[in-house]
Amino acid sequence: MKLFDRLKAEAAPQWSAYVDHEFVRQLGSGELPLNAFKHYLVQDYLFLIQFARAYALAVYKSPSVDDMRQSLEGVKAILDVELDLHLELCGSWGMSREDIEKAPEDTPTMAYTRFVLDAGMSGDLLDLQAALAPCVIGYAEIGAALLKGGSAAEANPYHRWVLEYGGDAYQDLAKGFGAWMDRTGEAYLTETRYPRVLSLFEKASRLEADFWQMGLNASA
Ligand SMILES: Cc1ncc(C[n+]2csc(CCO)c2C)c(N)n1
């Protein structure tokens, strides 16, 4: 069994609370209040800046040149693609890059990014990957499910988001991440160590659900 599939199966409650969150349902149906999405997206931009640092830390924690390249792809995907998508969407609501960058980080943003960076700093590449996996692979799972359910229709105000994560390019990136984590697992994972890796994966999934909830709370 693939390491990711095992982690996901054993963290089933945290995983489903994340990928089946009410925010995701409303995003898919188009009923999500715009304020909830805007708050989420601004916070996600701030989150991604820290996430790029986590991938840069993965370059540092890489045991081989191949691992370094794979980590670097993550840094590039964020700096060259993800952040631009956020700026484009925020721009369509009249928000500039300066507006976004000076927004204060909300508590769930601080909690999640601190957790990921600490997992990487205090652990090795496998620990860092376990903390990153829900984020990278979860969005692919959500995007694919929403796309299949018809949420990419023009009538959905969030169709651009669905297309981004449900599209082939992101699906391939997430598959590549899963395969990369498997390779690291083959080199580093022991059964004694497994519970700690699972615990990192569970915590990251919980922090993802909290991140969605932060968006919903903003519209209340
Ligand atoms: C809270 C939150 N979780 C996951 C993602 C998805 N994501 C994080 S980094 C990245 C680029 C490639 O690894 C992608 C798609 C997000 N944007 N925000």
The ligand as an SDF file (V2000), in Angstrom:
LIG
                    3D

 18 19  0  0  0  0  0  0  0  0999 V2000
   -4.5000   26.0390    3.1750 C   0  0  0  0  0  0  0  0  0  0  0  0
   -4.0470   25.4800    1.8600 C   0  0  0  0  0  0  0  0  0  0  0  0
   -3.8200   24.1670    1.7400 N   0  0  0  0  0  0  0  0  0  0  0  0
   -3.4170   23.6620    0.5710 C   0  0  0  0  0  0  0  0  0  0  0  0
   -3.2130   24.4730   -0.5320 C   0  0  0  0  0  0  0  0  0  0  0  0
   -2.7660   23.9090   -1.8440 C   0  0  0  0  0  0  0  0  0  0  0  0
   -1.3840   24.1590   -2.1430 N   0  0  0  0  0  0  0  0  0  0  0  0
   -0.4760   24.4540   -1.2440 C   0  0  0  0  0  0  0  0  0  0  0  0
    1.0570   24.6460   -1.9200 S   0  0  0  0  0  0  0  0  0  0  0  0
    0.5200   24.3830   -3.4360 C   0  0  0  0  0  0  0  0  0  0  0  0
    1.4330   24.4260   -4.6050 C   0  0  0  0  0  0  0  0  0  0  0  0
    2.1000   23.1630   -4.9260 C   0  0  0  0  0  0  0  0  0  0  0  0
    2.5600   22.4180   -3.9040 O   0  0  0  0  0  0  0  0  0  0  0  0
   -0.8420   24.1140   -3.3910 C   0  0  0  0  0  0  0  0  0  0  0  0
   -1.6400   23.8390   -4.5670 C   0  0  0  0  0  0  0  0  0  0  0  0
   -3.4400   25.8370   -0.3660 C   0  0  0  0  0  0  0  0  0  0  0  0
   -3.2680   26.6830   -1.3770 N   0  0  0  0  0  0  0  0  0  0  0  0
   -3.8610   26.3160    0.8300 N   0  0  0  0  0  0  0  0  0  0  0  0
  1  2  1  0
  2  3  1  0
  2 18  2  0
  3  4  2  0
  4  5  1  0
  5  6  1  0
  5 16  2  0
  6  7  1  0
  7  8  2  0
  7 14  1  0
  8  9  1  0
  9 10  1  0
 10 11  1  0
 10 14  2  0
 11 12  1  0
 12 13  1  0
 14 15  1  0
 16 17  1  0
 16 18  1  0
M  CHG  1   7   1
M  END
$$$$
